[in-house]
Amino acid sequence: MTPLARVGRTRARGVETLTLDSSHNRNALSATLVGDLADALTDAGEDPGVRAVVLAHTGNTFSAGADLRDPPDPDALVGLLRQIAEVPKPVIARVAGHVRAGGLGLVAACDIAAASTESTFAFTEVRIGVAPAVISLTLLPRTDPRALARYYLTGERFDAAEAARIGLVTAAGDDVDAVLEPVLDGVRRASPQGLAETKRLLTARVLEAFDRDAADLTALSARLFASPQAREGMTAFLERRDPEWVV
């Protein structure tokens, strides 16, 4: 029996921490986990006692990307990413581990992201025959385009310092909690109205991308995942072998 995905919830001085806790698949974005996180964000967004949300994780992986055995509906993933951008409270990623593929879209959707120096990142979609389609809604407006071209096209792994340099994360350090300490102090001193209206200014371009491109990118994602190359790529990944196109 497959373990159920979980999202832990704790609160300290107005900061709600939502913890991805799906260890059986390295916090991969399954249909269940996407739904659980969306529900938790809805509750936090509607709770006047919540000033900000921290998105954290258990284990050494923030998220391994889409769960190939139980993938989320593309529309549900689009909805989750848009929800992070629209909720009228800062959403802050606390990354103390590895992030792959769809997980990077989750990080980019957050308003602020901090990473430990032990974290690594990679857009692995091209290596299984697909493209980082839906997650581009949050990545393209916020991340250096030259760097994205390199890492999108090659699937190379890069470190936290590079993630900070290209704008994928806000800051990196040996102790991610030390990096976040002044950030959390700042949002606790800010007014709810000030935070909500300032976030609205900051996310305007991101939400424009959703309005303009979400339908096309969702269709692209569905088409690619149904293709013969993607089937070969996903099978090779699950079988821990190179796909047939590797030269």
GUPAMI-766539 format. One record per residue (C-alpha): x, y, z; residue number from 1; residue in three letters. Coordinates in Angstrom, 3 decimals, decimal comma. Layout:
<pamar <X; Y; Z>; NUM; Ala>
...
END
This chain:
<pamar <0,000; 0,000; 0,000>; 1; Met>
<pamar <1,415; 3,373; -1,031>; 2; Thr>
<pamar <1,924; 5,755; 1,912>; 3; Pro>
<pamar <-0,267; 8,829; 1,836>; 4; Leu>
<pamar <1,346; 12,169; 1,114>; 5; Ala>
<pamar <1,239; 14,547; 4,050>; 6; Arg>
<pamar <1,699; 18,256; 4,650>; 7; Val>
<pamar <2,613; 19,067; 8,234>; 8; Gly>
<pamar <1,375; 22,312; 9,783>; 9; Arg>
<pamar <2,963; 24,241; 12,646>; 10; Thr>
<pamar <2,760; 27,887; 13,706>; 11; Arg>
<pamar <5,053; 30,216; 15,609>; 12; Ala>
<pamar <4,375; 33,950; 16,106>; 13; Arg>
<pamar <2,157; 34,274; 13,056>; 14; Gly>
<pamar <4,326; 32,232; 10,689>; 15; Val>
<pamar <2,658; 29,054; 9,440>; 16; Glu>
<pamar <5,110; 26,362; 8,333>; 17; Thr>
<pamar <3,784; 23,870; 5,809>; 18; Leu>
<pamar <6,134; 20,907; 5,631>; 19; Thr>
<pamar <6,206; 18,554; 2,661>; 20; Leu>
<pamar <6,322; 15,143; 4,327>; 21; Asp>
<pamar <6,095; 12,474; 1,641>; 22; Ser>
<pamar <9,280; 10,538; 2,302>; 23; Ser>
<pamar <8,339; 7,481; 0,255>; 24; His>
<pamar <8,853; 9,443; -2,995>; 25; Asn>
<pamar <11,240; 12,217; -1,877>; 26; Arg>
<pamar <8,411; 14,748; -1,752>; 27; Asn>
<pamar <7,638; 14,259; -5,427>; 28; Ala>
<pamar <4,607; 16,201; -6,626>; 29; Leu>
<pamar <1,977; 13,498; -6,668>; 30; Ser>
<pamar <-1,701; 14,200; -7,198>; 31; Ala>
<pamar <-2,188; 13,693; -3,462>; 32; Thr>
<pamar <0,609; 15,999; -2,342>; 33; Leu>
<pamar <-0,460; 18,784; -4,717>; 34; Val>
<pamar <-4,001; 18,553; -3,363>; 35; Gly>
<pamar <-2,874; 18,477; 0,266>; 36; Asp>
<pamar <-0,640; 21,507; -0,196>; 37; Leu>
<pamar <-3,373; 23,452; -1,991>; 38; Ala>
<pamar <-5,770; 22,763; 0,888>; 39; Asp>
<pamar <-3,196; 23,853; 3,476>; 40; Ala>
<pamar <-2,473; 27,071; 1,567>; 41; Leu>
<pamar <-6,186; 27,842; 1,362>; 42; Thr>
<pamar <-6,526; 27,474; 5,125>; 43; Asp>
<pamar <-3,442; 29,627; 5,794>; 44; Ala>
<pamar <-4,604; 32,296; 3,369>; 45; Gly>
<pamar <-7,987; 32,598; 5,047>; 46; Glu>
<pamar <-6,655; 32,588; 8,628>; 47; Asp>
<pamar <-6,175; 36,128; 10,007>; 48; Pro>
<pamar <-3,703; 34,732; 12,515>; 49; Gly>
<pamar <-1,243; 33,836; 9,746>; 50; Val>
<pamar <1,143; 36,617; 8,726>; 51; Arg>
<pamar <3,327; 34,541; 6,368>; 52; Ala>
<pamar <3,770; 30,959; 5,175>; 53; Val>
<pamar <7,028; 28,988; 5,121>; 54; Val>
<pamar <7,175; 26,054; 2,737>; 55; Leu>
<pamar <9,607; 23,489; 4,188>; 56; Ala>
<pamar <10,320; 19,775; 3,806>; 57; His>
<pamar <11,398; 16,630; 5,588>; 58; Thr>
<pamar <14,408; 14,578; 4,469>; 59; Gly>
<pamar <17,231; 15,633; 2,169>; 60; Asn>
<pamar <15,005; 16,481; -0,815>; 61; Thr>
<pamar <12,729; 19,510; -1,023>; 62; Phe>
<pamar <10,967; 17,950; -4,009>; 63; Ser>
<pamar <12,037; 15,424; -6,644>; 64; Ala>
<pamar <9,647; 16,919; -9,218>; 65; Gly>
<pamar <6,530; 15,317; -10,645>; 66; Ala>
<pamar <5,692; 11,876; -9,321>; 67; Asp>
<pamar <5,924; 9,692; -12,434>; 68; Leu>
<pamar <3,824; 6,955; -10,808>; 69; Arg>
<pamar <1,041; 9,284; -9,608>; 70; Asp>
<pamar <1,424; 12,517; -11,566>; 71; Pro>
<pamar <-0,780; 15,499; -10,740>; 72; Pro>
<pamar <-3,237; 16,755; -13,290>; 73; Asp>
<pamar <-1,489; 19,632; -15,130>; 74; Pro>
<pamar <-4,404; 21,935; -14,304>; 75; Asp>
<pamar <-4,007; 21,110; -10,606>; 76; Ala>
<pamar <-0,304; 21,954; -10,705>; 77; Leu>
<pamar <-1,049; 25,221; -12,499>; 78; Val>
<pamar <-3,642; 25,969; -9,841>; 79; Gly>
<pamar <-1,186; 25,322; -7,010>; 80; Leu>
<pamar <1,511; 27,538; -8,515>; 81; Leu>
<pamar <-0,998; 30,316; -9,122>; 82; Arg>
<pamar <-2,351; 29,943; -5,596>; 83; Gln>
<pamar <1,125; 30,547; -4,142>; 84; Ile>
<pamar <1,384; 33,730; -6,188>; 85; Ala>
<pamar <-2,128; 34,911; -5,335>; 86; Glu>
<pamar <-2,445; 34,139; -1,621>; 87; Val>
<pamar <-2,303; 37,594; 0,052>; 88; Pro>
<pamar <0,558; 36,658; 2,372>; 89; Lys>
<pamar <4,255; 36,090; 1,707>; 90; Pro>
<pamar <5,148; 32,486; 0,913>; 91; Val>
<pamar <8,755; 31,682; 1,756>; 92; Ile>
<pamar <10,615; 28,552; 0,637>; 93; Ala>
<pamar <13,025; 26,924; 3,088>; 94; Arg>
<pamar <15,214; 24,623; 1,002>; 95; Val>
<pamar <17,656; 22,395; 2,873>; 96; Ala>
<pamar <18,089; 19,667; 0,289>; 97; Gly>
<pamar <17,816; 18,767; -3,370>; 98; His>
<pamar <15,287; 20,156; -5,844>; 99; Val>
<pamar <14,520; 18,692; -9,236>; 100; Arg>
<pamar <12,258; 19,490; -12,182>; 101; Ala>
<pamar <8,761; 20,484; -11,013>; 102; Gly>
<pamar <10,059; 21,252; -7,537>; 103; Gly>
<pamar <11,928; 24,224; -8,980>; 104; Leu>
<pamar <8,647; 25,692; -10,174>; 105; Gly>
<pamar <7,393; 25,459; -6,612>; 106; Leu>
<pamar <10,470; 27,318; -5,331>; 107; Val>
<pamar <10,134; 29,989; -8,013>; 108; Ala>
<pamar <6,463; 30,509; -7,164>; 109; Ala>
<pamar <7,405; 31,553; -3,630>; 110; Cys>
<pamar <7,964; 35,232; -2,920>; 111; Asp>
<pamar <11,250; 34,608; -1,098>; 112; Ile>
<pamar <13,402; 31,475; -1,136>; 113; Ala>
<pamar <16,368; 30,566; 1,042>; 114; Ala>
<pamar <18,610; 27,570; 0,442>; 115; Ala>
<pamar <21,352; 25,827; 2,366>; 116; Ser>
<pamar <24,708; 25,406; 0,662>; 117; Thr>
<pamar <24,169; 21,647; 0,600>; 118; Glu>
<pamar <21,182; 22,051; -1,728>; 119; Ser>
<pamar <21,404; 21,151; -5,414>; 120; Thr>
<pamar <19,093; 21,944; -8,304>; 121; Phe>
<pamar <18,434; 20,535; -11,797>; 122; Ala>
<pamar <15,855; 20,813; -14,570>; 123; Phe>
<pamar <15,807; 17,145; -15,584>; 124; Thr>
<pamar <12,818; 17,285; -17,944>; 125; Glu>
<pamar <14,832; 17,152; -21,191>; 126; Val>
<pamar <16,469; 13,942; -20,018>; 127; Arg>
<pamar <13,145; 12,104; -19,971>; 128; Ile>
<pamar <11,795; 13,569; -23,219>; 129; Gly>
<pamar <9,608; 16,419; -21,944>; 130; Val>
<pamar <10,030; 20,145; -21,240>; 131; Ala>
<pamar <9,703; 22,368; -18,137>; 132; Pro>
<pamar <6,418; 23,669; -19,494>; 133; Ala>
<pamar <4,000; 24,447; -16,649>; 134; Val>
<pamar <6,736; 25,479; -14,194>; 135; Ile>
<pamar <7,931; 28,097; -16,688>; 136; Ser>
<pamar <4,948; 30,175; -15,568>; 137; Leu>
<pamar <6,830; 31,032; -12,375>; 138; Thr>
<pamar <10,416; 30,587; -13,573>; 139; Leu>
<pamar <10,558; 32,724; -16,717>; 140; Leu>
<pamar <9,421; 36,004; -15,088>; 141; Pro>
<pamar <11,887; 35,698; -12,187>; 142; Arg>
<pamar <15,030; 33,911; -13,327>; 143; Thr>
<pamar <17,996; 34,929; -15,501>; 144; Asp>
<pamar <17,093; 33,931; -19,094>; 145; Pro>
<pamar <20,621; 32,978; -20,178>; 146; Arg>
<pamar <21,039; 30,720; -17,172>; 147; Ala>
<pamar <17,625; 29,143; -17,730>; 148; Leu>
<pamar <18,546; 28,419; -21,354>; 149; Ala>
<pamar <21,634; 26,523; -20,205>; 150; Arg>
<pamar <20,033; 24,559; -17,392>; 151; Tyr>
<pamar <16,750; 23,890; -19,213>; 152; Tyr>
<pamar <18,584; 22,505; -22,256>; 153; Leu>
<pamar <21,260; 20,461; -20,512>; 154; Thr>
<pamar <19,675; 19,174; -17,314>; 155; Gly>
<pamar <22,930; 19,998; -15,501>; 156; Glu>
<pamar <23,019; 20,078; -11,738>; 157; Arg>
<pamar <23,920; 23,397; -10,079>; 158; Phe>
<pamar <24,487; 24,505; -6,503>; 159; Asp>
<pamar <22,826; 26,957; -4,144>; 160; Ala>
<pamar <25,255; 29,780; -4,880>; 161; Ala>
<pamar <24,407; 29,533; -8,571>; 162; Glu>
<pamar <20,701; 29,331; -7,755>; 163; Ala>
<pamar <21,043; 32,623; -5,880>; 164; Ala>
<pamar <23,099; 34,220; -8,672>; 165; Arg>
<pamar <20,456; 33,486; -11,309>; 166; Ile>
<pamar <17,510; 34,554; -9,140>; 167; Gly>
<pamar <16,004; 31,131; -8,515>; 168; Leu>
<pamar <16,495; 31,626; -4,783>; 169; Val>
<pamar <16,840; 34,854; -2,830>; 170; Thr>
<pamar <19,834; 33,884; -0,705>; 171; Ala>
<pamar <21,922; 30,876; 0,306>; 172; Ala>
<pamar <24,032; 30,064; 3,329>; 173; Gly>
<pamar <25,446; 27,248; 5,412>; 174; Asp>
<pamar <22,560; 27,593; 7,888>; 175; Asp>
<pamar <19,286; 28,148; 6,067>; 176; Val>
<pamar <17,530; 29,160; 9,280>; 177; Asp>
<pamar <20,105; 31,879; 9,895>; 178; Ala>
<pamar <19,440; 33,148; 6,367>; 179; Val>
<pamar <15,716; 33,215; 7,085>; 180; Leu>
<pamar <15,922; 34,823; 10,535>; 181; Glu>
<pamar <15,905; 38,481; 9,346>; 182; Pro>
<pamar <13,290; 37,642; 6,709>; 183; Val>
<pamar <10,861; 36,227; 9,253>; 184; Leu>
<pamar <11,551; 39,095; 11,646>; 185; Asp>
<pamar <10,714; 41,512; 8,843>; 186; Gly>
<pamar <7,368; 39,951; 7,919>; 187; Val>
<pamar <6,386; 39,757; 11,581>; 188; Arg>
<pamar <6,920; 43,528; 11,845>; 189; Arg>
<pamar <4,941; 44,271; 8,667>; 190; Ala>
<pamar <1,216; 45,020; 8,576>; 191; Ser>
<pamar <-1,098; 42,455; 6,931>; 192; Pro>
<pamar <-2,418; 45,121; 4,546>; 193; Gln>
<pamar <1,081; 46,274; 3,656>; 194; Gly>
<pamar <2,182; 42,715; 2,926>; 195; Leu>
<pamar <-0,877; 41,913; 0,820>; 196; Ala>
<pamar <-0,696; 45,028; -1,339>; 197; Glu>
<pamar <3,074; 44,838; -1,754>; 198; Thr>
<pamar <2,807; 41,203; -2,811>; 199; Lys>
<pamar <0,167; 42,204; -5,342>; 200; Arg>
<pamar <2,671; 44,601; -6,929>; 201; Leu>
<pamar <5,427; 42,006; -6,961>; 202; Leu>
<pamar <3,404; 39,183; -8,499>; 203; Thr>
<pamar <1,669; 41,173; -11,248>; 204; Ala>
<pamar <4,057; 39,956; -13,979>; 205; Arg>
<pamar <3,850; 36,367; -12,788>; 206; Val>
<pamar <0,044; 36,416; -12,863>; 207; Leu>
<pamar <0,103; 37,995; -16,332>; 208; Glu>
<pamar <2,082; 34,951; -17,486>; 209; Ala>
<pamar <-0,606; 32,659; -16,060>; 210; Phe>
<pamar <-3,370; 34,566; -17,831>; 211; Asp>
<pamar <-1,492; 34,576; -21,123>; 212; Arg>
<pamar <0,255; 31,200; -21,249>; 213; Asp>
<pamar <-1,227; 28,700; -18,783>; 214; Ala>
<pamar <-3,603; 26,999; -21,220>; 215; Ala>
<pamar <-0,954; 26,569; -23,926>; 216; Asp>
<pamar <1,692; 25,284; -21,518>; 217; Leu>
<pamar <-0,729; 22,853; -19,904>; 218; Thr>
<pamar <-1,594; 21,470; -23,345>; 219; Ala>
<pamar <2,109; 21,215; -24,217>; 220; Leu>
<pamar <2,834; 19,321; -21,010>; 221; Ser>
<pamar <0,018; 16,849; -21,635>; 222; Ala>
<pamar <1,121; 16,270; -25,239>; 223; Arg>
<pamar <4,754; 15,681; -24,303>; 224; Leu>
<pamar <4,005; 13,301; -21,427>; 225; Phe>
<pamar <1,845; 11,201; -23,786>; 226; Ala>
<pamar <4,586; 10,957; -26,424>; 227; Ser>
<pamar <6,675; 7,851; -27,249>; 228; Pro>
<pamar <9,917; 9,603; -26,247>; 229; Gln>
<pamar <8,512; 10,517; -22,858>; 230; Ala>
<pamar <7,362; 6,933; -22,300>; 231; Arg>
<pamar <10,873; 5,739; -23,081>; 232; Glu>
<pamar <12,425; 8,425; -20,894>; 233; Gly>
<pamar <10,202; 7,682; -17,907>; 234; Met>
<pamar <10,676; 3,943; -18,298>; 235; Thr>
<pamar <14,443; 4,366; -18,444>; 236; Ala>
<pamar <14,342; 6,569; -15,342>; 237; Phe>
<pamar <12,318; 4,040; -13,378>; 238; Leu>
<pamar <14,568; 1,209; -14,579>; 239; Glu>
<pamar <17,710; 3,208; -13,726>; 240; Arg>
<pamar <19,174; 3,007; -17,235>; 241; Arg>
<pamar <20,030; 5,425; -20,024>; 242; Asp>
<pamar <17,219; 6,137; -22,496>; 243; Pro>
<pamar <17,719; 4,946; -26,042>; 244; Glu>
<pamar <18,715; 8,373; -27,396>; 245; Trp>
<pamar <21,845; 8,816; -25,271>; 246; Val>
<pamar <24,920; 8,974; -27,552>; 247; Val>
END
